[in-house]
């Protein structure tokens, strides 16, 4: 990863802290439990080789808590869990993975467009991106050692809220996740890992404040 990209990631962390330190009483809080699928996963397990677009779609679930200032700019904490992420896949039946899951905990900046206002019926498309924890937990079973890790990851995507009233709506969301690792030069820069995937979800949003 380039130095400018690393500096951009640092700026995201600083901005999240500033938003969290000053949240006006008039802000919207959006709580969204969700369910969906992960897809398009890629990974490299060293001597085992590459798995490109071979991971099956997996059910994922989680929730997000977001603060939106005037419905335009805000921040979000997003927690997602995907059980059996590395389960047996078509064409890869010789690989016997044990219990496994992927957990993501991300802090994101959000930019939205509150079409129809921030109260009552409205439509709010948005873009979101940030960094956080990407945890993989893999029991290697009879094939190889466990591959559990806690590392830095990034996510970027977007979606839309469809509000039916002041307090309740639906959210559709699609995001791309990718792991980060320390650069080969041993400096402060991060490189993109081979492990990445997409996630699509739908959830019920509960809106408070305004």
N, C-alpha and C positions, 0 to 999 in steps of 0.2 A: 504494500500500500504506500502511496506517495506521502511525503511530509505534509502537503496541503490537506490531504484527506484526513490524516491523523489529527491535524489541528482542527479540522471541521468537527470531528467526533468530540474533541475536548470542548468545543464551543457548545455542542448539544448538551453535554453534562452541566456546564455552567449555566446555560439558559434554563434548564429544568430546575436547577436550584433557585434561580431568581424568581421564576414563576411560582414555585412552591412557597417562597418566603412572603409573597404578596398576592393574596387571593381576595379580591374585594367581595363584600357581602352580596353584591348584586350578580355574582358569577353564577353560571349554570354548572351544576354537577350532574354528570351522566354516568350511571351505573349500568353495566351491560353484562349479564351472564350470557354465554354463547356456547354453541356446539357447531361442529363442522368437520372438515376432512383436511388432511395433509396430502400433498401429491407432488410429483416431479422431483423426488428426493435423489440426491447424489452423495456418494461418500467414497473414501479411499481408506481401506483398512490395512495399509502396508503390504505385507507379504501375501495377504489374501487377494488383493487386487481391487480394481475399481468396480463400483456398482453405479452405473449411470442410468437414471430414469427407470430403475428396476424395482424400487420400493413400491409396494402396493399402496393404494389409498387407505388411510387409517382414520378412524374416528378420533377427533380431538375435542377437548372441551376446556372451558376456563372462564375468565371474566376480566373486565376492565373497569377502571374508575378514572374518569376524565373530568377536568375542569376547563371550561370554555369562557373566555372573556368576550362578552357581546356576541358569542357564537362564532367568532372569527379565528382567534388565536388562543391556544391553550396547551395543556400538557396532559399526559395519560400514563398510568401504570397498567400494564397488561400482563396477566399470568395465564399461560396455556400449558396443558398437559396432553401428551399423546401416548397412550399405552401401546405396547407391542409395535413400536415404530419400525424396528428392524426385524419384524417377523418374516417367516418364510415367504418368498416371492416367486412368481411364475418364472420358470427357467433357472431358478437358483435353489432348487430343492435339496442340493447336497450340503447346504450350509445350515447347521442346526443351532440357531441362536436360542439362548435361554431367555429368562425374564428380562424385559427391556422396556425403556420408555425414554421420551424426550420431554424436557421441561424448559419453558422459556419464561423469563421475567424481564420485561423491557420497560424502559422509561422513554417516552416519545414526545416529540413536538407535534402539534396538530394545527393545520390551517384549514378552516372551513368556510363555507359560504351559506349563511342562513337565509335561504330563499323562502319568503313568506314570513320572516321574522323569527324571534326566539320564543314565542309563546303560541299556544294553540296548534292548529294543523300547519305543518310546514315540512319542507324538504331541505336536508342539509348535507350536500356532498362535502367530502374532506379528503385531504392527503395527510399521511402520518409517517414518521420515521424517527429512529433513535437507536440506542444501544442498551445492552444489559447482559444478563446471565443467560447462557445457553448450556444446559446440563444434559448430558447423555449418560444413561445408565444401561449397560449391556452386560449380561451374563454370557460369557463365551461358550458355555455348555461344554461339550466334548471336543470342540474345535480349537479354541485358543483361550488365552487369559481374558479376564474381565476388561472392558474398555470404558469404564465409567470416568467421566471428566466433568469439570466445571471450568468454563472458559467464557471469554468475551464474545458476544455476537451482535449482529446488527439486524435490523428489520426495516423495510420500507414498503408502503402500499397505500391503500385508500379504500373508500367505500362511501356509504351514504346512510343517513338516518331518515326515516319516514315517521314523523310524529302524527299521531291521531288526536292528541289532546295536549294539554299543558304538561302532562306528566308521563305519558306512555307512548312508546313508538317501537319500531323495528329497525335493526341495523344489519346491513350486509357489508362484509369486509373481506378483502383479499390482500395478503401480505407475502413478501419474500423474506426468508431468513437465511443468514449465512454466518458461519463461524469465523472468528478472527484469531490469528496467532502472531506471536512475536516475530519480527523480521529476522532474516538470516544474518544480518549484520550485527545483531545484538543491541541495537539502539532502541529508541522509544517508538519507532514506527511499527505498525501492524500490517500483516499480509492477509489476504483472503484465503480461507481454508477451502479444501475440496468438499467439505460437508455443507450442503445447503438444501432447502426445500421450500415449497409454497404451502400456504394455508388459506383456505376459504371458510368463512363462518357466517352464521346468522344468529342473531340474538334479540332479546327483548331489552329495550333501553328504558330506564326509569330516570326522569329528569326532575331535578330539584333546584330551587333558587329562582333566578330570573329577575 
